[in-house]
Amino acid sequence: MTGFPIDTLVAATFTLWGLLCVGLVIAGLPGAWILIATAIVLDFCQGWWLPPGDPLMFHPLTIAGAIAVAAIGEVLELALSAAGARRFGATRRGMIGSVIGGMAGALGGTVLLPLPVVGTIAGALVGTAIGAVVGELSDGTKTLRDTTGPATGAVIGRVLGTLAKLPCAAAVFVALAVAAFAR
């Protein structure tokens, strides 16, 4: 590979990795955060392929902006997930249970149903519903029948939250991919 700029190869590989990370968001995983962490690691390791004194591949302000956009995506996801549960009558316990259940379900679905993306999505949705049900039942005043509305709302909210988070992850990807090539 004589004469081929290694920084271009690193940028292209990072871009492909970034596309995968955006896909992880659809599966309920923290793809934007994984991509940001990768950018930070590349900044620390760029001395392996670039001469000393070269500018960072990702400017600290670019990283800070990516962090801000990813954080907005997280807030949107959590807010819409909780709002969906609340809209269908969930209590605070039900909303908290749906969020915790969704995270646990995504991890469990990835392990128990090892089909790429499918297991994670299925686990997240089932976990969200179960978490809402458990949260609603935890105070002892509701029956299982009383939890169907909140559980349904929690799942709808989870889907809407993920759909709201996806453009934020895409914006992080575009900003970092452009920065990788714009040195």
C-alpha positions in Angstrom: 0.0 0.0 0.0 2.8 2.4 -0.7 1.7 5.9 -1.3 -1.9 5.4 0.0 -2.6 7.8 2.9 -3.3 5.8 6.0 -5.5 8.6 7.4 -7.9 8.1 4.5 -8.1 4.4 5.2 -8.8 5.1 8.9 -11.5 7.7 8.0 -13.2 5.3 5.6 -13.1 2.5 8.1 -14.5 4.8 10.8 -17.3 5.8 8.4 -18.3 2.2 7.8 -18.2 1.6 11.5 -20.4 4.6 12.0 -23.0 3.2 9.7 -23.1 0.1 11.8 -23.4 2.2 15.0 -26.4 4.1 13.6 -28.0 0.7 13.0 -27.3 -0.3 16.6 -29.6 2.6 17.6 -32.5 0.9 15.8 -31.7 -2.2 17.9 -32.0 -0.2 21.1 -28.3 -0.1 21.7 -26.2 3.1 22.3 -24.7 3.4 18.8 -24.1 7.1 18.9 -22.2 6.7 22.2 -20.1 3.9 20.8 -19.3 6.0 17.7 -18.3 9.0 19.9 -16.1 6.7 22.1 -14.4 5.4 18.9 -13.7 8.9 17.7 -12.1 9.8 21.1 -10.0 6.6 21.0 -8.9 7.5 17.4 -7.8 10.9 18.6 -5.7 9.4 21.3 -4.2 6.8 19.0 -3.6 8.8 15.8 0.1 9.2 16.7 0.5 5.6 15.5 -0.2 6.6 11.8 0.3 10.3 11.7 3.4 12.4 12.3 3.6 14.2 15.7 2.0 17.6 15.7 -0.7 16.8 13.1 -4.1 18.2 14.1 -6.5 15.8 15.8 -8.8 13.8 13.5 -11.8 15.0 15.6 -11.6 18.5 17.0 -12.7 18.7 20.7 -15.6 21.0 19.8 -16.8 18.4 17.2 -16.7 15.7 19.9 -18.5 18.1 22.4 -21.2 18.8 19.8 -21.6 15.1 19.1 -22.0 14.4 22.8 -24.7 17.2 23.1 -26.7 15.8 20.1 -26.4 12.2 21.5 -27.6 13.4 24.9 -30.6 15.1 23.3 -31.4 11.8 21.6 -31.3 10.0 25.0 -33.6 12.6 26.6 -36.0 12.3 23.7 -36.0 8.5 23.9 -36.6 8.4 27.7 -39.2 11.2 27.6 -41.2 9.6 24.8 -41.0 6.2 26.3 -42.3 7.6 29.7 -44.9 9.8 27.9 -46.3 6.8 26.0 -46.7 4.9 29.2 -48.2 7.9 31.0 -50.6 8.6 28.1 -52.1 5.1 28.6 -52.4 5.5 32.3 -49.1 4.4 33.8 -48.0 5.5 37.2 -44.5 6.7 38.0 -43.6 3.1 39.0 -44.9 1.9 35.6 -42.9 4.4 33.7 -39.7 3.6 35.6 -40.4 -0.1 35.2 -40.8 0.3 31.4 -37.5 2.1 31.1 -35.6 -0.4 33.2 -37.4 -3.4 31.6 -36.6 -2.0 28.1 -32.9 -1.8 28.8 -32.8 -5.3 30.4 -34.9 -6.7 27.7 -32.6 -5.4 25.0 -29.7 -7.1 26.6 -31.5 -10.3 27.3 -33.0 -10.4 23.8 -29.5 -10.0 22.3 -28.3 -13.0 24.3 -31.4 -15.2 24.2 -32.3 -14.6 20.6 -29.0 -14.1 18.8 -30.4 -12.9 15.5 -28.8 -9.7 14.6 -31.0 -6.7 15.6 -34.1 -8.9 15.8 -33.3 -10.3 19.2 -32.4 -6.9 20.6 -35.6 -5.2 19.3 -37.8 -8.0 20.4 -36.2 -8.1 23.8 -36.5 -4.4 24.3 -40.2 -4.3 23.4 -41.0 -7.3 25.6 -38.9 -6.0 28.4 -40.6 -2.6 28.2 -44.0 -4.2 28.5 -43.0 -6.5 31.3 -41.3 -3.7 33.1 -44.4 -1.5 32.9 -46.6 -4.4 34.2 -44.2 -5.1 37.1 -44.0 -1.4 37.9 -47.8 -1.1 37.9 -48.3 -4.2 40.1 -45.5 -3.2 42.6 -47.7 -1.0 44.7 -50.3 -3.7 45.2 -53.3 -1.7 44.2 -53.7 -2.8 40.6 -54.6 -6.1 38.9 -53.0 -7.6 35.9 -55.9 -6.4 33.8 -55.2 -2.8 34.9 -51.7 -3.0 33.5 -52.5 -3.7 29.8 -53.0 -0.1 28.9 -49.9 1.2 30.5 -47.8 -1.7 29.0 -49.2 -1.0 25.5 -48.4 2.7 25.9 -44.9 2.0 27.2 -44.2 -0.1 24.1 -45.6 2.5 21.7 -43.6 5.2 23.6 -40.5 3.0 23.3 -40.9 2.7 19.5 -41.5 6.5 19.2 -38.5 7.2 21.4 -36.2 5.1 19.3 -37.5 6.8 16.1 -36.8 10.2 17.7 -33.3 9.1 18.8 -32.4 7.8 15.3 -32.0 11.3 13.6 -29.8 12.4 16.5 -27.6 9.3 16.0 -27.5 10.0 12.2 -26.5 13.7 12.9 -23.6 12.4 15.1 -22.6 10.0 12.4 -22.6 12.7 9.7 -20.7 15.2 11.8 -18.0 12.7 12.8 -17.7 11.1 9.3 -17.2 14.6 7.7 -14.7 15.5 10.4 -12.7 12.2 9.8 -12.2 13.2 6.1 -11.9 17.0 6.6 -8.5 17.1 8.3 
